[in-house]
Amino acid sequence: MRELMPVRMQESMGADVYSGIARASGLLWCGRERTQPGANSDTVFVYCHPSSNFVGHYALAPTAALGIDAVGVVTRYAGNDTQVILENCVADLGSVITHLRNNEGYDKIVLVGNSGGGGLSAFYQQQAEKPTVRDAPAGGGTDLTTASLPPADALVMLNAHSGRAALLQGWLDPAVHDENDPFDRDPDLDLFSRDEVPLDLDWVVRYRSAQADRATRVTEWAQQQLAQLHTSYGDSVPDLPFRIHGTCADPRFVDTTIDPSDRQPGTLWGEAISANLRPVTLGSVSTLRSWLSQWSTATTNGHGPSCLQQVTVPVLVAYGTADKGCFPSMARELYDAATHREKELLTVPGAGHYFEGPPELLTDTLATITGWAEQVLS
């Protein structure tokens, strides 16, 4: 039976959380499925993400059915990635893992980074093993050198990408000329005006370069805005919001021969031409500080492969070949980044991002993952 597990935060949420009730409580409400009601297993799987609400994560009950308790983490930014500061997500994850070790008495902890949780879990473990980050890139973050960050005993990357910054840069629409006008478009860089598929590879190279250029422009603008904000208001106004048009235009959404797999064309939100401008996709609204922490490749601390290079615990990377959001090269990049030999790459043919389809796609995958965990932790 699913139960809510309150976890006391190790620091104040601050004003970046909208809910005054949440700020006053100082609690993170996580979801837990136990193998046996009222008793804890020796090992617990901890499913994490920077902003998704994992209280009802689809893998909790199936994991518990395999004999291992499962916890779905909720950070202070649950359901709202507009203001995510990754350094604070690491601190929140540390609060949860501290609680599981000290209060719940779990002996072994397997940290499962699902989707955007891949980069977060790698960042967490890197800092847990050797903390170096004292603040977010533009302030507003936690000093991770003084936070309670108990290391996990193993990491699992489940349908994960290398990090939010790298992901969004690969999704940014470079046809957007004016950041304030989504209809002012460069026809030569308009993914959705091209009829030929497969796409011309030379054009894709130019497209990727233009995406990087746009991301750089936004980063430089955000840094300039923060400097101006500080000049005008000092510390009394620490951050500002802004919008980003065109955030779902990866060529892989329309051309499945790029990063080939057995996925169908499209995105996790439907057709790319629609998802690109709708506000439900990633990164369409941000703040200056949040952009520099989670969305900018030039400044983020949460690049999964870079973090995994410094991680010493066993790592398993599992990915579904029908995933429309996280592609095979992303899984390979995470796997290759681990410098030790105690790592494994698991391919799940036919599985989508949320393991849509026959239930055995998920249950068989989790059986393999839990079996791996039992082996490496024994």
C-alpha positions in Angstrom: 0.0 0.0 0.0 1.3 3.4 -0.9 2.1 5.6 2.1 3.2 9.2 2.4 6.6 9.6 4.1 7.3 13.1 5.6 11.0 14.1 5.5 12.3 17.1 7.5 14.4 19.4 5.3 17.9 20.3 6.4 17.5 23.9 5.4 14.8 26.4 4.7 13.0 26.3 1.4 13.3 30.0 1.0 11.2 32.3 -1.1 11.6 30.2 -4.3 8.7 28.0 -3.3 5.3 29.5 -4.0 3.3 27.7 -1.3 3.6 29.4 2.0 2.2 26.2 3.6 5.0 24.2 2.2 7.6 26.7 3.3 6.2 26.8 6.8 6.1 23.0 7.2 9.7 22.4 6.1 8.7 19.0 4.9 9.2 17.0 1.8 6.4 14.5 1.3 7.7 11.4 -0.5 5.8 8.2 -1.5 6.8 4.8 -0.3 5.8 1.3 -1.2 7.0 -1.4 1.3 7.4 -5.1 0.6 5.9 -5.9 4.0 3.6 -3.4 5.7 5.1 -2.0 8.9 8.6 -3.4 8.2 11.5 -2.2 6.1 13.6 -4.3 3.7 17.4 -4.1 4.0 17.7 -2.2 0.7 15.6 0.6 -0.7 15.3 2.0 -4.2 15.0 5.8 -4.3 13.5 7.2 -7.5 14.4 10.9 -8.0 13.8 13.8 -10.4 14.4 17.6 -10.0 10.7 18.6 -10.4 8.4 15.7 -11.2 6.1 14.5 -8.4 7.3 10.9 -7.9 4.9 10.2 -5.0 2.9 8.0 -7.4 5.8 6.8 -9.6 4.8 3.9 -11.8 7.8 1.7 -10.6 7.2 1.9 -6.8 4.7 -0.9 -6.4 6.4 -3.2 -8.9 9.8 -2.7 -7.2 8.2 -3.5 -3.8 6.7 -6.6 -5.3 10.2 -7.8 -6.1 11.2 -7.6 -2.4 12.8 -4.2 -2.2 11.1 -1.1 -0.7 10.8 1.8 -3.0 10.6 5.6 -2.3 9.5 8.3 -4.8 11.2 11.6 -4.0 9.6 15.0 -4.2 11.9 18.0 -4.1 10.8 21.5 -3.1 10.1 22.2 -6.8 7.5 19.5 -7.2 5.4 20.2 -10.3 7.2 23.4 -11.1 10.5 23.5 -12.9 10.4 27.2 -13.5 12.6 28.0 -10.5 14.6 24.8 -10.1 18.0 25.3 -8.6 19.8 21.9 -9.0 22.0 22.5 -6.0 18.9 22.8 -3.8 17.5 19.6 -5.4 20.7 17.8 -4.3 20.2 19.1 -0.8 16.6 17.9 -0.7 17.7 14.5 -2.0 20.3 14.5 0.8 17.5 15.1 3.3 15.6 12.1 2.1 18.6 9.8 2.0 19.7 11.0 5.5 16.2 10.2 6.8 16.2 6.8 5.2 19.5 5.9 6.7 19.2 7.5 10.1 15.5 7.3 10.9 14.3 4.4 8.8 17.4 2.2 9.2 17.8 1.1 5.6 21.2 -0.6 5.1 21.6 -0.2 1.4 20.3 2.6 -0.8 20.1 2.4 -4.6 19.5 5.9 -6.2 17.4 5.7 -9.4 17.6 8.7 -11.6 14.6 8.5 -13.9 14.5 10.8 -17.0 15.7 14.2 -15.7 16.7 12.4 -12.5 19.7 10.9 -14.3 21.8 14.1 -14.2 20.5 14.9 -10.7 21.4 11.5 -9.3 24.9 11.7 -10.8 25.4 15.2 -9.5 24.2 14.0 -6.0 26.6 11.1 -5.9 29.5 13.1 -7.1 28.9 15.7 -4.3 28.2 13.0 -1.7 31.5 11.3 -2.4 33.5 14.6 -2.8 31.6 17.8 -2.1 33.0 20.9 -3.9 30.0 23.0 -4.8 29.3 25.9 -2.4 26.4 27.6 -4.2 24.5 27.6 -7.4 26.1 29.3 -10.5 24.2 32.6 -9.9 23.4 32.2 -6.2 20.4 31.0 -4.4 21.8 27.5 -3.9 22.9 25.3 -1.0 26.4 25.0 0.2 26.9 21.3 -0.6 30.2 21.1 1.2 28.3 21.5 4.5 25.1 19.7 3.7 24.2 16.2 4.8 24.7 14.1 1.7 25.1 10.4 2.6 26.4 8.5 -0.5 24.2 6.0 -2.2 25.5 2.4 -2.6 24.7 2.1 -6.3 23.2 4.3 -9.1 20.6 3.4 -11.7 19.9 5.6 -14.7 16.4 4.7 -16.0 15.4 6.2 -19.3 17.6 9.1 -18.5 19.4 11.8 -20.4 22.8 13.4 -19.6 21.3 16.5 -17.9 18.7 19.2 -18.3 21.0 21.7 -19.9 22.2 19.3 -22.7 18.7 18.1 -23.2 17.2 21.6 -23.7 20.0 22.8 -25.9 19.2 19.8 -28.2 15.6 20.8 -28.2 15.8 24.5 -28.6 14.3 25.9 -31.8 17.1 27.8 -33.6 14.6 29.3 -36.1 13.5 31.7 -33.4 15.0 35.1 -34.4 13.5 37.2 -31.7 13.2 35.8 -28.2 10.0 37.9 -27.7 8.4 36.8 -31.0 7.9 33.1 -31.8 6.5 33.9 -35.2 9.7 35.7 -36.4 11.4 32.6 -37.8 14.5 31.9 -39.9 13.1 29.7 -42.8 16.5 28.1 -43.4 16.5 26.7 -39.8 12.8 25.9 -39.6 12.6 22.1 -38.8 8.9 22.1 -39.5 9.0 23.6 -43.0 11.3 20.8 -44.3 9.5 18.1 -46.2 12.3 15.6 -46.8 13.0 12.9 -44.2 15.7 11.7 -43.6 17.0 15.2 -43.1 20.2 16.3 -44.8 23.0 15.6 -42.4 25.0 18.8 -43.3 21.8 20.8 -42.5 21.5 19.0 -39.2 25.1 20.0 -38.3 24.3 23.7 -39.1 21.1 23.3 -37.1 23.0 22.0 -34.1 25.4 24.8 -34.2 22.6 27.3 -34.3 21.0 25.7 -31.3 24.2 26.1 -29.4 24.5 29.7 -30.5 21.0 30.4 -29.3 21.6 28.8 -25.9 24.8 30.9 -25.5 22.9 34.1 -26.3 20.3 33.3 -23.6 23.0 32.5 -21.1 24.8 35.7 -21.8 21.6 37.7 -21.6 20.7 36.1 -18.3 24.1 36.9 -16.8 23.7 40.5 -18.0 20.2 40.8 -16.6 21.4 39.5 -13.2 24.2 42.1 -13.1 21.7 44.9 -14.0 19.3 43.6 -11.4 22.0 43.6 -8.7 23.0 47.2 -9.7 19.4 48.4 -9.5 18.2 46.5 -6.4 21.1 45.0 -4.6 20.1 41.8 -2.8 16.5 42.8 -2.3 15.4 41.4 -5.7 17.5 38.2 -6.3 15.9 36.9 -9.5 13.5 37.6 -12.4 11.3 35.3 -14.6 11.4 35.1 -18.4 9.9 33.0 -21.2 11.6 30.9 -23.8 9.8 30.2 -27.1 10.4 27.1 -29.1 11.7 24.3 -26.7 10.8 21.1 -28.5 12.5 21.1 -31.9 15.0 18.3 -31.8 15.5 16.9 -35.3 15.3 13.4 -33.8 11.6 14.0 -33.1 10.8 14.0 -36.8 13.7 11.9 -38.2 14.1 8.6 -36.5 17.2 7.7 -38.5 19.1 10.2 -36.4 20.0 8.3 -33.2 18.1 5.3 -34.6 15.8 3.2 -32.5 12.4 1.6 -32.8 10.6 4.7 -31.6 7.9 6.4 -33.6 8.2 10.1 -34.7 6.9 12.6 -32.2 7.6 13.8 -28.7 6.3 12.9 -25.2 3.7 15.6 -25.7 2.5 14.7 -29.2 3.6 16.1 -32.5 6.8 18.2 -32.3 5.3 21.1 -34.3 2.6 21.5 -31.6 4.8 20.7 -28.6 7.5 23.2 -29.7 5.4 26.2 -28.8 3.1 24.9 -26.1 3.8 25.8 -22.5 3.7 22.2 -21.3 7.1 21.3 -22.6 10.4 21.7 -20.7 12.0 25.1 -20.2 9.3 27.3 -21.6 9.3 29.5 -18.5 12.4 30.0 -16.3 14.1 32.5 -14.0 17.6 34.0 -14.5 19.2 31.9 -11.7 17.3 28.8 -12.7 18.5 29.0 -16.3 22.1 29.2 -15.2 21.7 26.3 -12.8 19.7 23.8 -14.8 19.4 24.9 -18.4 22.7 26.4 -19.5 25.4 24.0 -20.6 28.0 26.7 -20.0 27.3 27.0 -16.3 25.3 24.0 -14.9 26.9 21.7 -12.4 24.4 19.0 -13.3 25.9 17.4 -16.4 25.5 13.7 -15.7 28.5 12.3 -17.7 30.9 14.8 -16.1 29.6 13.9 -12.7 29.7 10.1 -13.3 33.4 10.4 -14.2 34.0 11.0 -10.5 31.6 8.4 -9.1 33.0 5.2 -7.6 29.8 3.1 -6.9 28.3 0.6 -9.3 26.2 2.1 -12.1 23.5 0.6 -14.3 22.1 2.5 -17.3 18.7 1.1 -18.6 16.9 2.6 -21.6 13.9 1.8 -23.7 14.3 1.7 -27.4 10.9 3.2 -28.1 11.5 6.2 -25.9 10.6 9.5 -27.7 12.4 11.7 -25.3 15.7 10.0 -24.3 17.6 8.4 -27.1 20.2 5.6 -27.3 23.2 7.9 -27.6 22.2 9.5 -24.2 22.3 6.1 -22.5 25.6 5.3 -24.1 27.1 8.7 -23.0 26.1 8.0 -19.4 27.4 4.4 -19.5 30.7 5.5 -21.1 31.2 8.2 -18.6 31.6 5.8 -15.7 35.4 5.2 -15.4 35.3 2.0 -13.3 34.4 -1.5 -14.6 31.4 -2.1 -12.3 28.8 -0.8 -14.7 26.2 -2.3 -17.0 24.1 -1.1 -20.0 20.6 -2.6 -20.2 18.6 -2.2 -23.4 14.8 -2.7 -23.2 13.4 -3.3 -26.7 10.0 -1.8 -27.3 9.8 0.2 -24.0 8.7 3.8 -24.2 9.7 6.6 -21.8 7.0 5.6 -19.3 7.1 1.9 -20.1 3.9 2.2 -22.1 2.7 -1.2 -23.4 2.6 -4.7 -21.9 3.2 -4.6 -18.2 6.0 -7.2 -18.5 8.2 -4.5 -20.1 8.4 -2.8 -16.7 8.3 -5.8 -14.5 10.9 -7.7 -16.4 13.2 -4.7 -16.5 12.8 -4.1 -12.8 13.5 -7.8 -12.1 16.8 -7.4 -14.0 17.7 -4.2 -12.2 16.9 -5.5 -8.7 18.8 -8.7 -9.5 21.8 -6.6 -10.5 21.5 -4.5 -7.3 21.4 -7.6 -5.1 24.6 -8.9 -6.9 26.7 -5.7 -6.7 25.6 -4.9 -3.1 26.2 -8.4 -1.7 
